[in-house]
Amino acid sequence: MQWKRITAVAATVMLAAVACGSPSSNSGNNSGSQGDLGGAQEKATDATAKGPAADVDGAKKGGTVTVLSDVTPDTFDPTNIYYTDGNQIGKLMYRALTQYRLDGDKHKPVLVPDLAEDLGTKSADGLSWTFKLKKNLKYMDGTPIKAADFAYAIKRSFAHDLYDAGPTYQLQFFKDGDKYKGPYGPNGANYSGVETPDDSTLVIHLAKKFDDLPYYAAFPMFTPIPQAKDTQKNYEQRPMTTGPYKVDSYVPGTELKLSKNPNWDPATDPVRHQYPDAWDFKFAQDTIKAQRQVLASSGPDANSLNYSNLDVSLLPEVKDPSQLVKGDSPCTITYTMDSRRIPLEVRRLIAKAYPYDSWRKVAGLTPADAIPASTILPPAVPGFEKFELPGMNGTGKGAEDDAVAQEVKSELAKLGKSNFELQWYFSIDDKISTQVSQLRQQVFEKAGFKVKPIGVPKAKIRTFTGNQDAPVNIGKTPTGWCSDWPSGTSWFPVLFKSDAIALGNSIGQLQDKALDAKIDAVADKDPNEQLKEWSKIDKDVLENYLPAIPLYYSATNSPIGKNIGHAINDPTQGLPEFTSIYLKQP
C-alpha cells in the first residue's frame, strides 16, 4: 500500500494499502496489540460469503458522523485512489469485485466476494481469471451494473497520464499492460486484457501468472464505471457509487459530504453497513486542535473522529481509553532518499546523522503507535524476519551527538561532498511539519550538509512529494508503504524494481538490473517458497542500496468522539474501519 501509499500521520505521509475491512461481532474500541510487533496477517478467504453483513450489536441508525482530518486525500476518483485513507473512505462509496471482512475479536481480515459471486476462477495455465457478477446490482441512480462497466474501469486504469496516483499492478501483470494506454486514444476501445462474454461475466487475461489477483480486485480501481458517465478528471465530483453512500458535494482539499445511497442492497453486501444518515469529512484541519475537539466531545464534536494517530502531547487529555481506536497496521514508515541524486556513500551518512529520537518527539509520535523499525517489511506481513544493520534500528541521537556530527562531516569531506545539499518539501501551514523540518535542518547542517527545505501548502503536499521529478532529493512519496495484501509480492517488486519509477511507486528511485533480477527470481517462486526469500531481499536492499531509512512500524491510535459506536481498527490499513460505525445517540 501509496501501498502509494498510505496515508498519513501528522508529520509523515504514509502511503496506500489495500482497501479492505468490515465489521465483526465485537463492539469494543480497544482491540489489537500496541507497542509490540504484533502478529503476521494470514491469507484467509471465504469464497462463499453472502450478504447481508452481520448486524453490529447495539447499532442504531441515523445522524451524521463528522471526520476532522488533519491530512488531505489527493483524490476520490476510484481509479486513482491508493492512499489508505482514500481506500477507507472510498469503501463507503465504492464496491469492488472482492473485499475484506473483519472477523472475531481480533478483526482478522478475510477476503470475500463483493460485487462478484465468488473470488474468481483461474484458468488451467494461470493466465486468465473469470469473475461472475451478482444479479440485480445497481448504481446509486438505479441503473444496472454490467460487466462492461468493470472492463471499462480496468481500461481506464491504464490512462496513467491522467490517473498517475493509482495502483499499477495491471501495468505489470495484465496482458499488453506495457503497451495499452487507456480508453481515450484512437484505439482505446480495443484492449485484449479484458473481455465480457455477457453482462454478468468479466474475464481478465494476464501476461504472467498473478495468483494474488483476487486480493488486488479489492481495490477501488475494480469498481465499475459506466463509460457514458466518465468525465475523466471531473469524475470524482459525481461518481457512480455502488456502496452504501453517494457523493453530495466535494470540494478538493476542503470537504466531502456523503449521504445514503438508496439503491445500495445490503443483501448483496457481506461487509458494509449503512448506519449513519450522512458523513461529513473536513480536511486540512489543525492536528492538535482537531484531536482536542474529538477528545473533548463537546456538543456535535461527540459525533466526530480523527483518523491520524494521537499526538503525544494530548495523551494527558485522554480520560477515557475507549476514545482511542487501537490496533495493528501493515505499514512501515521510511525516510526516502533519491538514489539518482544522492550517492550511496552519502545516503549512508544521512542515515548515520538522522536524529531518530528527537524526531520522534517533535513529530508527536508515541511508543504505542510508532515502533522503531530496522527493516522495510513490517512484522504483520508473512515471511517477516527481524534483523538490524549497524546503526539502523530506528533509534539514536544521530548528529545531535557532537562526535557523530564530526564523523559525518569528516566522511563527507573525504568523499569530496562537503556541503552536499539536501532538499525536501514540508507543509508550511502545519506546525508539526514545520517543526520536524526545522529539526532536520539543524541536525543536517551540524553534520556538514547544506539544506534547502521548501514550504508548500498542506493541502498540496501529496501532489508535490508525489512528483518523482520534483526538485528535491529527500522525502518523495511513497515515504512509507502498507501491504496491499499479505505478501512480500506487494512490496519489493512494486517498490524497488527499476520500472517502479515510471509507475510512481519507487521508494528511492532505484535503478539496478542486478536487483531487478533478484526480485524477479523470488517473485517467480511458489508463494510458500517466497516467504523467507523476501526477508533476504529486504536485507540486501538496505545493506547494499539504502534507498530509504526505516523509521517505524506504524500502529493505530486514533481519537474518536464519545458518541461514536463500533469504531474498530482495520488491520489491513491501520485506520478506523468506517462502514460499521454508528452513533450511540443519533
C-alpha positions in Angstrom: 0.0 0.0 0.0 1.0 4.6 -1.8 0.6 0.6 -0.9 1.1 4.6 -2.5 0.9 4.8 -0.4 -0.7 5.1 2.8 -1.8 7.5 4.2 -0.8 9.8 6.8 0.1 10.8 10.2 0.7 14.5 11.1 4.4 14.5 10.4 4.8 11.8 7.7 2.8 10.8 4.7 2.2 7.1 4.9 1.3 5.6 1.7 -1.8 3.3 0.5 -2.6 -0.1 1.4 -5.4 -2.3 0.5 -9.0 -1.3 0.6 -10.5 -3.7 3.0 -12.3 -4.2 6.2 -15.7 -4.6 7.7 -17.5 -5.3 10.9 -17.1 -8.0 13.5 -19.4 -9.0 16.3 -17.2 -7.3 18.9 -18.3 -3.7 19.5 -15.4 -2.6 21.6 -13.0 0.1 20.6 -9.7 -1.1 22.3 -8.8 -4.1 20.3 -5.4 -5.2 18.8 -1.9 -5.1 20.2 0.0 -2.0 20.8 3.7 -1.2 21.4 5.0 -4.5 20.1 5.4 -6.2 16.8 2.0 -7.8 16.6 1.4 -10.8 14.5 1.6 -11.6 10.8 -1.6 -11.4 8.7 -2.8 -14.5 7.0 -4.2 -15.1 3.6 -7.7 -16.0 4.8 -10.5 -16.3 2.3 -14.2 -17.2 2.3 -15.4 -17.6 -1.3 -19.0 -18.5 -0.2 -19.6 -15.4 1.9 -23.0 -13.8 1.3 -24.8 -10.6 2.4 -26.1 -9.0 4.4 -23.3 -8.3 6.9 -24.0 -9.5 10.4 -25.6 -6.7 12.5 -23.3 -4.9 15.0 -24.6 -5.4 18.5 -26.5 -2.3 19.7 -26.1 -0.4 16.5 -28.5 2.4 15.8 -29.4 4.2 12.6 -29.3 7.9 12.0 -27.2 11.1 12.5 -24.1 12.5 10.8 -20.6 11.4 11.5 -18.0 14.2 11.2 -14.4 13.3 10.3 -12.0 16.1 11.3 -8.9 15.2 9.3 -5.6 16.9 9.5 -4.5 15.2 6.3 -6.0 15.7 2.8 -6.6 12.8 0.4 -5.4 13.8 -3.0 -8.3 12.2 -4.9 -11.5 10.3 -4.6 -11.5 9.0 -8.2 -11.6 5.2 -7.8 -9.0 4.7 -10.5 -6.6 7.0 -8.7 -7.1 6.1 -5.1 -4.1 4.4 -3.5 -3.5 6.1 -0.1 -5.0 4.1 2.8 -7.4 6.9 3.9 -8.7 7.2 0.3 -9.3 3.5 0.3 -11.0 3.5 3.7 -13.3 6.5 2.8 -13.8 5.0 -0.7 -15.2 1.9 0.9 -18.2 3.9 1.9 -18.8 4.8 -1.8 -17.4 2.1 -3.9 -17.8 -1.6 -4.0 -15.2 -3.8 -5.9 -15.1 -7.4 -7.2 -13.8 -8.5 -3.7 -13.5 -7.0 -0.3 -12.3 -7.8 3.3 -14.5 -8.9 6.2 -13.0 -8.4 9.6 -13.7 -11.5 11.8 -13.7 -12.1 15.5 -12.4 -10.1 18.4 -9.1 -9.6 16.7 -10.8 -8.4 13.5 -8.9 -10.9 11.3 -9.1 -9.9 7.6 -10.9 -12.4 5.4 -11.1 -11.9 1.7 -14.7 -12.3 0.5 -16.7 -11.7 -2.7 -18.2 -8.2 -3.0 -19.8 -7.5 -6.4 -18.6 -10.8 -7.7 -20.3 -14.1 -6.8 -17.0 -15.7 -5.7 -13.3 -15.0 -5.6 -12.8 -15.7 -9.3 -11.9 -18.8 -11.3 -8.3 -19.3 -12.6 -7.7 -21.0 -15.9 -5.5 -24.1 -16.1 -2.5 -22.1 -17.3 -3.0 -19.4 -14.7 -3.2 -16.7 -17.4 -6.9 -15.9 -17.2 -9.3 -15.2 -14.4 -13.1 -15.2 -14.7 -15.4 -13.3 -12.3 -19.2 -13.9 -12.4 -21.2 -10.9 -11.1 -24.1 -11.0 -8.6 -27.5 -10.4 -10.0 -29.6 -7.2 -9.9 -26.7 -4.9 -8.9 -27.4 -1.1 -9.3 -25.7 2.2 -9.1 -27.0 4.9 -6.8 -29.3 6.2 -9.6 -30.9 2.8 -10.0 -29.3 1.9 -13.4 -27.9 -1.6 -13.7 -24.3 -2.5 -13.2 -22.9 -4.5 -16.1 -19.7 -6.5 -16.7 -18.7 -4.0 -19.4 -18.5 -1.3 -16.7 -15.8 -3.3 -14.9 -14.0 -3.8 -18.2 -14.1 -0.1 -18.8 -12.8 0.7 -15.3 -9.9 -1.6 -15.9 -9.1 0.0 -19.3 -9.3 3.4 -17.6 -6.6 2.5 -15.1 -4.1 2.3 -18.0 -4.5 6.0 -18.7 -1.6 6.7 -16.4 -1.1 10.1 -17.8 -4.4 11.1 -16.2 -4.6 8.8 -13.2 -1.0 8.8 -12.1 -1.5 8.1 -8.4 -3.4 4.8 -8.6 -2.1 1.2 -8.2 -0.1 -0.2 -11.1 0.0 -4.0 -10.9 -2.2 -4.1 -14.0 0.6 -2.5 -16.0 3.0 -5.3 -14.9 0.7 -8.3 -14.9 -2.2 -7.8 -17.3 -2.0 -8.8 -20.9 -0.4 -6.0 -23.0 -0.3 -3.9 -19.9 3.0 -2.4 -21.0 1.6 -1.3 -24.3 -2.1 -0.3 -23.8 -2.6 3.4 -22.8 -6.2 3.5 -21.8 -9.6 4.1 -23.5 -9.3 7.7 -24.6 -7.0 7.3 -27.6 -7.9 6.3 -31.2 -7.7 2.6 -30.5 -8.7 2.8 -26.8 -11.7 0.6 -27.2 -9.6 -2.3 -28.2 -7.8 -4.0 -25.3 -7.2 -7.7 -25.3 -6.6 -7.9 -21.5 -10.4 -7.9 -20.6 -13.4 -9.4 -22.2 -17.1 -9.6 -21.3 -18.9 -12.6 -22.8 -22.1 -11.4 -21.3 -23.4 -8.7 -18.9 -22.5 -10.7 -15.8 -19.1 -12.2 -16.8 -15.8 -10.5 -16.7 -12.6 -12.2 -17.9 -9.2 -10.8 -17.2 -6.2 -12.0 -19.2 -2.7 -11.9 -17.9 0.8 -11.5 -19.3 2.1 -13.7 -16.5 0.7 -15.6 -13.5 -0.8 -13.4 -10.8 -2.2 -15.6 -8.1 -2.9 -12.7 -5.9 -5.3 -11.1 -8.3 -8.4 -11.7 -6.1 -6.7 -9.6 -3.4 -5.9 -6.9 -5.9 -9.5 -6.9 -7.0 -10.5 -5.4 -3.6 -9.1 -2.0 -4.6 -11.4 0.8 -5.7 -9.8 0.5 -9.2 -12.1 -2.5 -9.6 -15.3 -0.7 -9.0 -17.5 -0.5 -12.1 -17.6 2.8 -14.1 -20.1 3.3 -17.0 -18.3 4.7 -20.0 -21.1 7.2 -20.7 -20.7 8.7 -17.2 -16.9 9.1 -17.3 -16.0 12.7 -17.1 -12.3 11.9 -16.6 -10.6 14.2 -14.1 -14.0 15.6 -13.0 -15.5 12.1 -12.3 -14.7 12.3 -8.6 -17.2 15.2 -8.3 -20.2 13.0 -9.2 -19.0 9.4 -9.3 -21.4 6.5 -9.9 -21.3 5.0 -6.5 -22.2 1.4 -5.6 -21.5 1.4 -1.8 -23.9 2.5 1.0 -23.3 6.2 0.4 -23.2 8.6 -2.5 -21.4 12.0 -3.0 -23.5 15.1 -2.2 -20.6 17.5 -2.7 -16.8 17.5 -2.9 -14.5 20.5 -2.5 -11.0 19.1 -3.1 -8.7 19.8 -0.2 -11.6 21.0 2.0 -14.7 18.9 2.4 -16.5 15.7 1.2 -20.2 15.2 2.1 -21.9 11.8 1.7 -25.5 10.7 2.1 -27.3 7.4 1.9 -27.3 5.6 -1.4 -31.0 4.5 -1.8 -30.1 1.7 -4.3 -27.4 0.0 -2.2 -28.7 -3.5 -1.5 -27.4 -4.9 1.9 -28.5 -8.4 0.8 -25.7 -8.4 -1.7 -23.0 -6.9 0.5 -21.2 -9.2 3.1 -19.1 -6.4 4.7 -20.8 -3.0 4.8 -23.5 -1.3 6.8 -25.4 2.0 6.4 -26.0 3.1 10.0 -25.3 6.9 9.9 -27.5 9.0 7.6 -24.6 11.0 6.4 -20.8 11.6 6.6 -19.0 14.9 6.6 -15.3 14.8 6.0 -13.5 18.1 6.8 -9.9 18.1 5.6 -6.7 20.1 6.2 -7.6 20.6 9.9 -5.0 21.6 12.5 -3.9 18.3 14.1 -3.8 19.3 17.7 -7.0 21.4 17.5 -9.0 18.7 15.7 -7.8 15.9 18.1 -8.5 18.0 21.1 -12.1 18.7 19.8 -12.7 15.0 19.3 -11.4 14.1 22.8 -13.4 16.9 24.5 -16.6 15.7 22.6 -18.4 18.9 23.4 -21.8 19.1 21.6 -21.6 17.9 18.0 -17.9 17.0 18.4 -19.1 13.9 20.2 -20.1 12.6 16.8 -16.6 13.2 15.3 -13.4 11.3 14.8 -9.8 11.9 13.6 -8.0 9.1 11.8 -4.5 10.2 12.4 -2.6 8.8 15.4 -3.0 10.8 18.6 -0.3 13.4 19.1 1.8 12.6 22.1 1.2 16.0 23.7 -2.5 15.1 24.1 -2.0 11.9 26.0 -2.8 13.6 29.3 -6.1 14.7 27.9 -7.3 11.1 27.3 -9.6 10.5 30.2 -11.5 7.5 28.7 -9.3 4.9 27.0 -12.3 3.8 24.9 -11.8 7.1 23.0 -8.8 5.6 21.2 -9.1 3.1 18.4 -6.0 0.9 18.7 -4.6 -2.0 16.7 -2.0 -3.3 14.3 -1.1 -1.9 10.9 0.7 -3.5 7.9 2.9 -0.4 7.4 6.5 0.7 7.6 7.3 4.4 7.5 10.6 5.5 6.0 12.8 8.5 5.2 13.3 8.2 1.4 16.4 9.4 -0.5 16.5 9.7 -4.3 19.3 7.3 -5.3 19.6 9.1 -8.7 20.7 12.3 -6.9 22.3 11.1 -3.7 25.3 8.7 -3.9 25.1 5.6 -1.8 28.0 6.7 0.5 26.2 9.9 1.2 22.9 8.1 1.8 24.7 6.0 4.5 25.9 9.2 6.1 22.4 10.7 6.1 21.3 7.6 8.0 24.1 8.0 10.5 23.2 11.6 11.0 19.4 11.2 11.3 18.1 12.3 14.8 15.7 9.4 15.3 14.9 10.0 19.0 14.4 13.8 18.8 12.5 13.5 15.5 10.1 11.0 17.2 9.3 13.5 19.9 9.0 16.5 17.6 6.7 14.6 15.3 4.4 13.8 18.2 4.8 10.0 18.0 4.3 7.6 20.9 5.8 4.1 21.5 2.2 2.8 21.1 1.8 3.8 17.5 5.4 4.2 16.2 7.5 1.1 16.9 11.2 1.7 15.9 11.9 -0.2 12.6 15.0 -1.9 11.3 13.5 -3.4 8.1 11.4 -2.5 5.2 9.0 -5.4 5.5 6.8 -4.9 8.6 6.1 -7.7 11.1 2.5 -8.0 10.0 3.5 -9.5 6.7 4.1 -13.2 6.5 7.8 -14.0 6.0 9.0 -11.1 8.1 12.3 -11.8 9.8 13.8 -9.2 12.1 17.3 -8.0 11.5 19.4 -4.9 12.4 22.2 -3.4 10.4 24.7 -1.4 12.4 23.2 1.9 13.5 19.9 1.2 11.7 17.3 0.3 14.3 15.1 3.5 14.2 16.6 4.9 17.4 19.5 7.1 18.4 20.6 10.7 18.6 22.3 10.9 15.2 24.3 14.0 14.6 22.9 15.7 17.7 25.8 13.8 19.2 28.9 16.0 18.6 31.1 13.0 17.9 28.7 11.6 15.3 28.3 15.1 13.6 32.1 15.4 13.4 32.4 11.9 12.0 29.8 12.6 9.3 31.3 15.9 8.4 34.8 14.3 8.1 33.5 11.5 5.9 31.7 14.0 3.6 35.0 15.8 3.2 36.8 12.6 2.3 34.2 11.9 -0.4 34.6 15.4 -1.8 30.9 16.0 -0.8 31.3 18.7 1.8 28.1 20.9 1.9 26.2 18.3 -0.2 22.7 19.8 -0.5 19.6 18.1 0.8 16.3 19.4 -0.4 12.8 18.4 0.8 9.2 19.6 1.0 7.3 20.4 4.2 3.8 21.8 5.0 4.3 25.4 5.7 0.9 25.7 7.3 1.3 22.7 9.6 3.0 23.3 12.9 4.3 19.8 13.3 5.6 19.5 9.8 7.4 22.8 10.2 9.0 21.8 13.5 10.2 18.5 12.0 11.7 20.3 9.1 13.5 22.7 11.4 14.9 19.8 13.4 16.2 18.1 10.3 17.7 21.3 9.1 19.5 22.0 12.3 20.9 18.4 12.6 21.9 18.0 9.0 23.7 21.4 8.9 25.6 20.4 12.1 26.7 17.2 10.2 28.1 19.2 7.3 25.3 19.2 4.8 23.7 22.1 3.1 19.9 22.1 3.3 17.1 23.6 1.3 13.6 23.0 2.9 10.7 24.1 0.6 7.4 25.0 2.2 4.2 24.2 0.4 0.5 24.2 1.5 -0.6 21.2 3.5 -3.5 20.6 1.0 -1.0 20.1 -1.8 1.8 18.2 0.0 1.0 14.9 -1.6 1.0 16.4 -5.1 4.4 17.9 -4.6 6.0 14.9 -2.9 4.4 12.5 -5.4 6.3 14.2 -8.3 9.2 11.8 -9.0 11.0 14.6 -11.0 10.5 17.3 -8.3 13.5 19.4 -7.5 14.1 17.7 -4.2 16.2 14.6 -3.2 14.6 13.7 0.1 11.2 12.7 1.2 9.4 11.8 -2.1 6.5 9.6 -1.9 5.9 6.8 -1.1 7.5 7.8 2.2 6.1 4.6 3.6 4.2 1.6 2.5 1.3 -0.6 3.7 0.9 -4.1 2.5 -1.6 -4.3 -0.5 -2.2 -7.8 0.6 -0.4 -10.2 3.0 2.7 -11.0 0.8 6.1 -9.6 0.0 5.0 -9.5 -3.6 3.1 -6.4 -2.8 6.3 -4.8 -1.5 9.6 -5.4 -3.3 8.6 -5.8 -7.0 6.5 -2.7 -6.9 8.8 -0.5 -4.7 12.4 -1.4 -5.7 12.5 -2.5 -9.3 13.7 -0.1 -11.9 10.3 0.3 -13.6 8.7 1.4 -10.3 10.0 5.0 -11.0 7.8 5.3 -14.1 4.9 3.8 -12.2 5.2 6.4 -9.4 5.8 3.7 -6.8 9.5 3.8 -6.3 11.0 4.2 -2.8 14.3 5.8 -3.5 14.1 5.7 -7.3 16.4 2.7 -7.6 17.6 1.6 -11.0 19.7 -1.6 -10.8 19.3 -4.5 -13.2 21.0 -7.0 -10.8 18.4 -6.1 -8.1 15.6 -6.4 -10.6 16.8 -9.9 -11.5 16.9 -10.9 -7.8 13.4 -9.6 -7.2 12.0 -11.3 -10.3 13.6 -14.6 -9.2 11.8 -14.6 -5.9 8.5 -13.4 -7.4 8.6 -16.4 -9.8 8.7 -18.9 -7.0 5.7 -20.6 -5.4 4.0 -18.3 -2.9 5.1 -20.5 0.0 8.7 -20.6 -1.2 8.8 -16.8 -1.4 8.3 -16.2 2.3 11.9 -16.4 3.6 13.3 -15.2 0.4 11.7 -11.8 0.7 13.4 -11.1 4.0 16.8 -11.8 2.2 15.8 -9.2 -0.4 14.9 -6.8 2.4 18.3 -7.0 3.9 20.0 -6.8 0.5 18.1 -3.6 -0.3 19.1 -1.9 3.0 22.7 -3.1 3.2 23.7 -2.6 -0.4 21.4 0.1 -1.8 19.8 2.0 1.1 17.1 3.9 -0.8 15.3 4.8 2.4 15.9 4.8 6.2 13.3 2.6 8.1 11.8 4.8 10.8 9.0 2.9 12.4 6.3 0.2 12.0 3.0 2.0 12.5 0.1 1.0 14.7 -3.3 2.6 15.1 -4.0 5.0 17.9 -6.8 7.3 16.7 -9.1 9.5 18.7 -12.9 9.2 18.5 -15.8 11.2 19.9 -17.8 9.8 22.9 -20.9 9.2 20.7 -19.1 7.1 18.1 -20.1 3.4 18.3 -18.2 0.3 17.0 -15.0 2.1 16.0 -12.7 -0.8 15.4 -9.2 -0.9 13.8 -8.9 -2.2 10.2 -5.6 -4.1 10.3 -5.3 -4.1 6.6 -4.8 -0.3 6.6 -4.1 0.7 10.1 -7.1 3.0 10.3 -10.5 3.1 12.0 -13.0 1.0 9.9 -15.7 3.3 8.7 -18.5 1.1 7.3 -19.6 -0.4 10.7 -19.5 2.8 12.7 -22.8 4.1 14.2 -23.8 6.9 16.5 -24.9 5.8 20.0 -27.3 8.7 20.2 -28.3 9.6 16.6 
